[in-house]
Amino acid sequence: MVTDNHNEDDKFTALITDLHELASYLHNRGDKTLRLSRQFAENAQRDSSNREFDINQSRMLDYQHTVWHEIGNMVEKLIKQHDK
């Protein structure tokens, strides 16, 4: 019985570690997406030939940035709820 509890504790610890890594990945993706969004916005200012496309890409990527961070925040919330 003690072995089962120890094994479950190890699994739980591994899960929490994986969730930390997932949250970090999601926030990094959000940051990368925001950088791309800003690049498209800057290009829209510089080059009028593709302005509409660049503005649309910037908006889409900005939305994705928000979604990546929202999901990362939800993962962090789960970690806080269960890692006590």
Protein Blocks (a to p, Z undefined) as FASTA:
>chain_A
ZZmmmmmmmmmmmmmmmmmmmmmmmmmmmmmmmmmmmmmmmmmmmmmmlmmmmmmmmmmm
mmmmmmmmmmmmmmmmmmmmmmZZ
